[in-house]
């Protein structure tokens, strides 16, 4: 992974997966906020909180929450990645219409997406530094 460190929000109700992914990303130097309930996200500031992150990784199937709708509200503010093991094709199509979708059984796809986000952030940072020097 690139030397750029991302600020990552993870919303997933699978605690084992949530902890493992957060641990892996922190070990790579990223700043991670891992939440198992969307309610915690809203209590922490919701939409205002999104601006604090580079990427939001959202599970699609979380009890009592339309995660695609949540992802729609985040789009444009943060890079959204739906990462789910759902077998519901209609839900996958809805998610893909909003943002990137990766399957939980293909973790490499998620890591590749994070790498692309980091590369974009690195290029944007270099561009800003170049403009400041002029």
N, C-alpha and C positions, 0 to 999 in steps of 0.2 A: 504494500500500500504506500501511497505517496507520503511525503513528510508533512503534508497539511493535515491539521487536526480539525475534525468537524465537531460541531455541537449537535448532538443527536437526541431526539425524543423518540421513545419506543412506547407504544400502547399495545399491550397484549395480555390477555387473561390466562394464558398458559404460563404459570409461574416458573416452571422448570426451563422452558424455552426463553422466557424473558430474562431470567437471571444469567443463563448461559450466554445469550447474545450480548447482554450488557457487559458481562465480564470480558468476553472476547474483544469487544470494541474498546473498552477501557484499557485493556492490555496493549492495544495498538495506539494508545495515546489520545483517544477521542474523549470528549466530555459527554457523558450519557445521563439522561434522565429517563428512568424506566418506571412506567406506571402500569398497574394491572387493571385499573378501572378508569374509563373515560370521565367518570364523575370527579376523580381526583384532578384530572386535567382542568376541568371547568372550575373547580374550587381554587386551583392555583392561579387562575387568571385567564384560562381559555385562549381566546383569539389574541389577547395582548401578550400572552406567553409565547405564542408561535414565533414572533419576531426574534426571540432569543435563540432560535435554532437554525441550523443549515438544512437539516433533514428531519422529516417525521416518518417513522416506520410504523405503519398501522396494521393490526390484524383486522380482517374483514368481519369475522363472526364474534361479536362481543354482545353479551346479553343486554337487551333493552336499548341498544344503540345502533343507529344507522351509520356505520363507519365510512361508507362511501360519501354520505352527505357531510360528515365531519371533514373528510379529505377534501371535498369541494370547497369548504370554507377556508381551508389552509392553502389551497393552490394559489400561486402567485406571491405568497408570503414566505413559503418554505418549499423545498423539494419534497414531494410526497411520494412514498413508496408503500404500496399495499403489499404485505408479505403474509401469506395465509396458506393454510393447508385445506381450504374449503374445496369440496367437490361440486359445489353449486355453480354450474356453468353460467347461469344468468347473472349471478352475483359477480363472478369474475369479469364478465363482459361489461357490467356497470362500472366496476373498478377501473378496468383498462381504458374506458372512455374518459376517465377523470385524471388518471396518473399512471405511473409505472406499476406493474404487477409482477411480483415474483412469488414462486411457490416455495413453501417451507421445505419441501424435499429437494430443492435446488438452491442451497445456501450460497453456492458460488455466484449465482445470478444476483443475489442481494449484495454480495461483496463487490462484484463488478460495478454495480450501480453506484455504490458508495465511492468507489474509486473514481468514477466519472464525475461525481459531484465534487470530490476533493480536487480533481484536476481543473474543473471549471472555477472553483474558488481560488485556486492558485493563480490561474491566468488573470482573473479579475483583480486580485491583489497586486500582481505585477503591473497591470495596466494602470491602476490607481497610483502606484509608486512612481511610474514613469511620468504621469501627468503632473505629479507634485514636484518633480525635479525640474520641470521646464520653467 
